[in-house]
Amino acid sequence: MNTQRRSEPDAPSAPVLVVGAGPVGAILALELAHHGVPSILIDRSLTPSRHPKMDFVNGRSMELLRRLGLSDEIRALGVGPEHPFTFIWTRGFDEPPLTRWHYPSVAGVLEKINKVNDGSMPLEPYQRVLGSLLEDLGRRRTRAHPLIDVREGWTFVRLDQDADGVTAHVVDSTTGTRHSIRTRFLVGCDGANSAVRQALRIPLDSIGPTTRHCDVYFRSGDPALRQHGRFFLTISGRGLTLVSRDEKDTWTGTFPVFDDGPLPADPMAVVQERLGVKFRVDEVIITAEWIGRMAVAESYRRGSVFLAGDAAHQFFPTGGHGANTGLGDAVDLGWKLAAVINGWGGPRLLDSYEAERRPVALFNREMSLNLLEVWHRFPRMTQYGASREHLTGFLEKESYQVDNIGIHFGYRYTSSPVICHEEGSAPRWEWQRIVPSTWPGGRAPSVRLRDGSALFDRFGTGLTLVDLSAENAGKALVEEAQRRGVPMTHLPVDDENVRAVWERDLVLVRPDHHVAWRGNTPPEDWGAVLDRVCGR
């Protein structure tokens, strides 16, 4: 049998090579295609992972995915809108819960969105959905797209850079054939143990604990698991987190492993012991080990190679920040790469990727660490014999952390070189609400127009100049941008709801909904504004 690897003479090529076809890599490829840019998407796995991993797509991510036509299908795959987002804290199911943290259901959020139209609400609520289903959706959509060349079973090995781009060396695991892919840009979306990051020798900046965990993904229709009502998460003081994956019969039990040895021989028995109740197990689907850490790459880029998602940052799953931060990376980097490839974006636009997204990751790491501290202290205090009253009081004090909409929607790109920053005091940031503002660098407020349609849905694929001047003051600005090759949509708006919260007559919005510039009159040097926003 000949086991020698063969080299393919005709190397595939594309402007962008995306390594890793998980949710972040797939969304990056779809974002590029949204702007007309071809890409090659490779993944060492032939099929999506069976491990559910993430289970929460926050409202901000849903807004970004809506632009790509994905939000409706994600909701169809996910947990129904009637189910609340509830955390149960318990010493064990053999006694009543200590307390519950409540967050409204998707239906409840939608009801409020339909009542409130002052810019303080999201366009889209959050969605609970299995990460494996999201990954499968991403792969299906990328396979079907004519601008995306999906190569499953292809493993990244190494890369070479030169002044004109990158050559990636990969192996097709199904045939053993070596391939050299020539590309202008390469993006590593290949997870926490990223081979791309290792090839670039970019270190991780880590804080807090690094711990081993065991996930048991299983099915059980035993009513014992619902004896204290429905929940998204149950956190047991004996050291277990139980996640309801589909509000039916699919669950994940997660517990820490405190030594370097193998996983327990019967991890399902550990789940039952730490939950404090015996229940019927219909099927163990998969058991997996994962490493929890709080780490952010010291750089997101080397030359023409970038990192995104878990390759760039890893958090504990507390707070749902990890995958959602990665989805934000994909959209931010995707439209900027497309702008450069399409000829209207300059070199500073790519410099702005790290300047914008790394501070978001660092902040979200701190927010995740806040909630992780509660997760760690609760079982310790339970073990030390703290009373029900003390435990309940502690948990109720910390319950505000689950309502963290301000983290998801309120980040601003204050250090970005492609934002026209303003002097003065920016609007305050609040943990538990969206503060509506068009302050440059922040997300523009979502508002419904008088006909019921969403303002966000009127934005163009490229830049959009929202014109509230009532005299088409922005028309000439848009025409000048188009003459310079910048794709910009002129959006005149005559609506009292928008006017009440958008603060300026002219607001320039980027493809990711962030405000790039604003003013009440055309600027004296519109060319300088365009050069800055386009990174020229």
C-alpha positions in Angstrom: 0.0 0.0 0.0 1.4 3.4 -1.0 1.1 5.8 1.9 3.2 8.6 0.4 1.3 11.9 0.3 0.7 13.3 -3.2 0.9 17.0 -4.2 -1.9 18.5 -6.3 -0.5 20.4 -9.3 -3.4 22.9 -9.7 -3.6 24.8 -6.5 -6.9 26.5 -5.6 -6.9 30.2 -5.0 -9.2 32.9 -3.8 -8.8 36.4 -2.3 -9.5 35.1 1.2 -8.9 31.7 2.8 -10.8 31.0 6.0 -9.5 28.2 8.2 -12.2 26.7 10.3 -15.9 26.2 9.3 -17.5 26.6 12.7 -20.0 29.4 13.2 -17.4 32.1 13.2 -15.6 30.9 10.0 -18.9 30.2 8.2 -20.3 33.7 9.0 -17.0 35.3 7.9 -17.3 33.5 4.5 -20.9 34.5 4.2 -20.1 38.1 5.1 -17.5 38.3 2.4 -20.0 36.8 -0.1 -22.5 39.4 1.1 -20.1 42.0 -0.3 -19.3 40.0 -3.5 -16.0 38.6 -2.4 -15.1 34.9 -3.1 -13.4 32.8 -0.5 -12.2 29.3 0.3 -13.4 27.8 3.6 -11.6 24.7 4.9 -12.1 22.6 7.9 -10.4 19.4 9.1 -13.7 17.8 10.0 -15.9 16.3 7.3 -19.1 17.0 9.3 -20.3 19.5 11.9 -19.5 18.7 15.5 -22.0 16.7 17.5 -20.9 18.5 20.6 -23.4 21.4 21.1 -20.9 23.8 22.6 -22.6 27.3 22.5 -26.3 27.5 23.2 -27.0 31.3 23.2 -26.9 33.8 20.4 -27.4 37.2 21.9 -29.6 39.9 20.4 -26.7 41.9 18.9 -25.4 38.8 17.1 -29.0 38.1 15.8 -29.1 41.7 14.4 -25.9 41.0 12.5 -27.0 37.6 11.3 -30.4 39.1 10.1 -28.4 41.1 7.6 -27.3 37.8 6.1 -30.8 36.4 6.0 -30.1 33.9 8.8 -32.2 35.0 11.7 -35.5 33.3 10.8 -33.8 29.9 10.2 -31.9 30.2 13.4 -35.1 30.8 15.3 -36.7 27.8 13.6 -33.8 25.6 14.7 -33.8 26.9 18.3 -35.8 26.8 21.5 -39.4 28.1 21.1 -40.0 31.7 22.0 -42.4 30.9 24.8 -39.7 29.5 27.1 -38.1 31.8 29.7 -34.4 32.2 30.3 -34.2 31.0 33.9 -31.3 30.1 36.1 -32.0 27.8 39.1 -29.5 27.8 41.9 -29.8 24.8 44.2 -27.8 22.8 46.7 -29.3 19.7 45.0 -32.6 18.6 43.5 -33.3 16.7 46.7 -34.5 20.1 48.3 -36.2 23.2 46.9 -34.1 25.7 44.9 -32.4 28.5 46.8 -33.4 31.1 44.2 -34.1 31.7 40.5 -32.7 34.3 38.2 -35.2 35.3 35.6 -34.7 36.7 32.2 -37.7 37.1 29.9 -38.5 34.7 27.1 -38.0 35.7 23.5 -41.8 36.2 23.3 -41.6 38.6 26.2 -38.7 40.5 24.7 -40.6 40.8 21.4 -43.7 42.1 23.2 -41.6 44.8 24.7 -39.9 45.6 21.4 -43.3 46.1 19.8 -44.4 48.5 22.6 -41.2 50.6 23.0 -39.8 52.5 20.1 -37.3 54.9 21.6 -34.1 53.2 20.5 -33.5 51.5 23.8 -34.6 48.0 22.4 -32.8 45.6 20.1 -34.1 44.9 16.6 -33.8 41.1 17.4 -34.1 39.3 20.7 -31.6 36.6 21.8 -32.1 33.0 20.7 -31.2 29.7 22.5 -29.9 27.3 19.8 -27.5 24.4 19.8 -24.1 25.4 18.6 -24.0 22.2 16.5 -27.2 23.2 14.7 -25.8 26.7 14.1 -22.6 25.1 12.7 -24.6 22.8 10.5 -26.6 25.8 9.2 -23.4 27.7 8.5 -22.0 24.8 6.5 -25.1 24.3 4.5 -25.4 27.9 3.6 -21.7 28.2 2.6 -21.8 25.0 0.5 -24.8 26.4 -1.4 -23.2 29.8 -2.0 -21.5 30.2 -5.5 -18.8 32.5 -4.1 -17.7 30.1 -1.3 -15.5 27.1 -2.1 -16.0 24.7 0.9 -13.3 22.0 1.4 -14.2 19.7 4.3 -11.6 17.3 5.5 -8.8 19.7 4.7 -6.3 20.4 7.5 -4.1 23.5 7.7 -0.5 22.6 8.3 1.6 25.8 7.8 1.8 29.1 5.9 4.3 31.3 4.1 3.9 35.0 3.7 5.4 37.4 1.2 4.7 40.9 0.0 1.8 39.8 -2.2 -0.1 37.5 0.1 -0.1 34.1 1.8 0.5 30.5 0.7 -1.2 28.0 3.0 -0.1 24.4 3.0 -3.0 22.0 3.7 -3.7 18.3 3.6 -6.8 16.5 2.4 -7.3 13.9 5.0 -9.5 11.7 2.8 -6.8 11.3 0.2 -3.6 12.4 1.8 -3.1 14.9 -1.0 -1.1 18.0 -0.2 -2.4 21.3 -1.5 -0.9 24.8 -1.6 -3.6 27.5 -1.5 -2.6 30.9 -2.7 -4.6 33.8 -1.2 -4.3 37.5 -0.5 -5.6 37.1 3.1 -5.9 34.2 5.5 -8.1 34.2 8.6 -7.7 31.7 11.4 -11.1 30.7 12.8 -9.8 27.4 13.9 -10.7 27.4 17.6 -8.9 27.7 21.0 -6.0 25.5 19.9 -5.6 27.4 16.6 -2.9 26.0 14.3 -2.9 29.4 12.6 -2.2 31.3 15.8 0.5 28.8 16.6 2.0 29.2 13.1 2.1 33.0 13.7 3.6 32.5 17.2 1.2 34.9 18.8 1.0 34.3 22.5 -2.1 34.5 24.7 -2.6 36.9 27.5 -4.4 34.9 30.2 -5.9 35.8 33.6 -7.8 33.8 36.2 -8.0 30.1 36.4 -7.4 27.4 33.8 -9.5 24.3 34.5 -10.6 21.0 33.0 -14.2 20.2 32.5 -16.3 17.3 31.4 -19.4 17.7 29.3 -22.0 14.9 29.2 -24.5 15.5 26.4 -27.5 13.2 26.9 -31.2 12.6 26.4 -33.6 12.0 29.2 -37.4 12.4 29.4 -37.5 11.7 33.1 -39.8 14.2 34.9 -37.4 14.2 37.8 -35.4 16.8 35.8 -38.4 19.1 35.8 -39.5 18.7 39.4 -38.6 22.3 40.2 -40.0 23.7 36.9 -38.5 24.7 33.6 -35.1 26.3 33.3 -32.3 27.1 31.0 -29.5 26.4 33.6 -29.4 24.7 36.9 -26.3 25.4 39.0 -25.8 22.9 41.8 -23.7 23.7 44.8 -22.2 20.2 44.5 -20.3 21.3 41.4 -22.5 20.8 38.4 -24.2 23.0 35.7 -27.1 21.3 34.0 -28.3 22.9 30.7 -31.6 22.3 29.1 -30.7 22.3 25.4 -34.1 22.1 23.7 -36.7 22.4 26.5 -37.6 18.8 25.6 -35.3 15.9 26.5 -31.8 17.0 25.5 -29.3 18.1 28.2 -25.7 18.8 29.0 -24.2 18.2 32.4 -20.9 20.0 33.0 -18.6 19.5 36.0 -15.0 20.4 36.7 -12.2 17.8 36.7 -9.5 18.6 39.3 -6.7 16.3 38.3 -4.6 15.4 35.2 -5.9 11.9 34.9 -8.6 10.4 32.6 -12.2 11.5 32.8 -14.4 9.6 35.2 -15.3 6.1 34.0 -19.0 6.8 34.5 -19.4 10.6 34.0 -23.2 10.2 34.0 -23.0 8.9 37.6 -21.2 12.1 38.5 -23.9 14.2 37.0 -26.6 12.4 39.0 -24.6 12.5 42.2 -23.9 16.2 41.9 -27.5 17.0 40.9 -28.7 15.1 43.9 -31.3 13.0 42.1 -31.5 9.7 40.2 -33.1 9.9 36.8 -33.6 7.7 33.8 -31.0 8.2 31.0 -32.3 7.4 27.6 -29.1 8.0 25.7 -25.6 9.4 26.2 -24.9 11.2 23.0 -21.4 12.3 23.6 -18.9 12.9 26.4 -16.3 15.6 25.8 -13.5 17.3 27.7 -12.8 21.1 27.4 -10.4 23.5 29.0 -11.8 26.7 30.5 -9.6 29.8 30.4 -9.7 33.5 30.1 -7.3 34.4 27.4 -7.0 37.0 24.6 -4.4 36.9 21.9 -1.7 39.6 22.2 -2.2 40.4 18.6 -5.0 39.7 16.1 -2.8 40.0 13.0 0.5 39.3 11.4 0.8 40.8 8.0 -2.0 39.4 5.8 -3.1 36.8 8.4 -5.8 37.5 11.0 -7.4 35.7 13.9 -11.1 35.6 14.8 -13.3 33.9 17.3 -11.8 31.4 19.8 -8.5 31.6 17.9 -8.3 35.2 19.2 -10.0 34.9 22.6 -11.3 32.2 24.9 -13.7 32.8 27.8 -15.6 30.5 30.2 -19.2 30.1 28.9 -20.6 32.2 31.7 -22.5 35.1 30.3 -22.5 33.8 26.7 -19.8 36.2 25.6 -17.3 33.8 23.8 -19.1 32.8 20.6 -21.0 36.1 20.3 -17.8 38.0 20.5 -16.5 35.8 17.7 -19.5 36.5 15.5 -18.9 40.2 16.0 -15.3 39.6 14.9 -16.5 37.8 11.7 -18.7 40.7 10.6 -16.2 43.4 11.5 -13.4 41.7 9.7 -15.5 40.5 6.8 -16.8 43.8 5.5 -13.3 45.4 6.0 -11.5 42.7 4.0 -14.2 43.0 1.3 -13.7 46.8 1.2 -10.0 46.4 0.6 -10.4 43.7 -2.0 -13.1 45.6 -3.8 -10.8 48.6 -3.9 -12.4 51.2 -1.7 -10.9 50.3 1.6 -7.4 51.4 2.5 -4.7 49.8 4.8 -5.9 51.6 8.0 -9.2 49.8 7.6 -7.5 46.5 8.3 -5.5 48.0 11.1 -8.8 49.0 12.7 -9.9 45.3 13.1 -7.6 44.7 16.1 -8.1 48.3 17.4 -11.9 47.7 17.5 -12.3 44.1 18.4 -9.5 43.3 20.9 -10.8 45.9 23.4 -14.2 44.3 23.1 -12.7 40.9 23.9 -10.8 42.3 26.9 -13.9 43.9 28.3 -16.0 40.8 27.7 -13.4 38.7 29.4 -13.7 40.8 32.6 -17.5 40.5 32.4 -17.3 36.8 32.0 -14.9 36.6 34.9 -17.4 38.5 37.1 -20.0 35.8 36.6 -17.5 33.0 36.8 -16.6 34.3 40.3 -20.2 33.6 41.4 -20.0 30.1 39.8 -16.9 29.4 41.8 -17.9 30.9 45.1 -21.3 29.3 45.3 -20.1 25.7 45.5 -17.3 26.7 47.9 -19.7 28.4 50.2 -22.0 25.4 49.9 -19.1 23.1 50.8 -18.2 25.3 53.8 -21.7 24.8 55.2 -23.2 28.3 54.5 -26.9 28.4 55.4 -29.7 28.6 52.9 -30.3 32.2 54.0 -26.7 33.3 53.4 -26.5 31.5 50.0 -29.8 32.9 48.9 -28.8 36.5 49.9 -25.5 36.2 48.1 -27.1 34.9 44.9 -29.9 37.5 44.9 -27.2 40.2 45.2 -25.4 38.9 42.2 -28.5 38.3 40.1 -28.2 41.6 38.2 -25.4 40.0 36.1 -27.7 37.8 34.1 -29.5 40.9 32.6 -26.4 42.2 30.7 -27.9 43.6 27.5 -25.7 46.7 27.9 -22.6 44.5 27.4 -24.0 43.0 24.2 -25.2 46.2 22.6 -23.3 49.0 24.3 -19.6 48.6 23.2 -18.1 51.5 21.4 -15.0 51.6 19.2 -13.4 54.5 21.1 -9.8 53.8 19.8 -10.7 53.1 16.2 -8.6 54.9 13.5 -11.5 54.8 11.1 -14.2 56.5 13.3 -14.6 60.3 13.2 -14.5 60.8 17.0 -16.1 63.7 18.7 -14.9 65.9 21.6 -16.9 66.0 24.8 -18.4 63.5 27.1 -19.8 60.3 25.5 -23.2 59.0 26.7 -22.9 56.9 29.8 -22.8 53.1 29.5 -25.3 51.0 31.4 -25.1 47.4 32.3 -28.7 46.5 32.0 -30.1 48.7 29.2 -29.3 50.0 25.8 -28.5 53.8 25.9 -29.7 55.0 22.5 -27.3 57.4 20.8 -25.5 58.0 17.5 -22.3 58.9 19.3 -19.6 57.8 16.7 -18.2 54.4 17.3 -21.3 53.0 18.9 -24.1 50.9 17.4 -26.8 53.1 15.9 -30.3 53.0 17.6 -32.8 50.5 16.2 -36.1 52.2 15.5 -39.3 51.2 13.7 -40.6 53.5 11.1 -44.2 54.6 11.1 -45.1 51.9 8.6 -43.8 49.3 11.1 -40.7 48.4 9.1 -37.2 48.4 10.7 -34.8 51.3 9.9 -31.9 48.8 10.0 -33.6 46.9 7.1 -33.3 50.0 4.9 -29.5 50.2 5.2 -27.5 49.4 2.1 -24.8 46.7 1.8 -22.0 49.2 2.1 -22.1 52.5 3.9 -25.4 54.3 4.5 -25.9 58.0 5.0 -29.2 58.4 7.0 -30.5 61.9 6.1 -33.0 63.5 8.5 -32.4 67.0 7.1 -35.8 67.2 5.3 -34.0 68.8 2.4 -31.8 66.0 1.0 -28.7 67.6 2.4 -26.9 64.2 2.1 -27.6 63.6 -1.6 -24.6 65.4 -2.9 -22.3 63.8 -0.2 -23.4 60.3 -1.4 -22.9 61.2 -5.0 -19.4 62.4 -4.2 -18.7 59.2 -2.3 -19.9 57.1 -5.2 -17.7 59.1 -7.6 -14.8 58.1 -5.4 -15.8 54.5 -5.7 -17.2 54.2 -2.2 -20.5 52.1 -2.1 -22.9 54.4 -0.1 -26.6 54.4 0.1 -28.5 57.7 0.5 -31.4 57.0 3.0 -33.7 60.1 3.4 -35.9 59.5 6.5 -38.9 61.6 7.6 -40.0 59.9 10.8 -40.5 61.4 14.2 -39.3 58.2 16.0 -36.0 58.3 14.3 -35.6 62.0 14.7 -36.2 61.7 18.4 -33.2 59.5 19.1 -30.8 59.9 16.2 -29.5 63.3 17.4 -28.1 64.6 14.1 -29.5 65.4 10.7 -26.8 63.4 8.9 -25.4 60.1 10.3 -23.0 57.8 8.4 -23.5 54.1 9.3 -21.1 51.3 8.5 -22.2 47.8 7.3 -22.1 46.6 10.9 -24.6 49.3 12.1 -21.8 51.3 13.9 -21.8 55.1 13.4 -18.7 56.3 11.5 -19.6 60.1 11.4 -22.4 62.4 12.1 -23.3 66.1 11.7 -26.1 68.6 11.2 -24.6 70.0 8.1 -22.3 68.7 5.4 -18.6 68.8 6.6 -16.2 71.3 5.2 -14.0 68.5 3.9 -16.1 65.5 3.0 -13.2 63.9 1.3 -11.2 63.8 4.5 -14.2 62.1 6.2 -14.3 59.5 3.5 -10.6 58.9 3.6 -10.8 58.4 7.4 -13.8 56.1 7.3 -12.4 54.1 4.4 -9.0 53.8 6.1 -7.1 55.5 3.3 
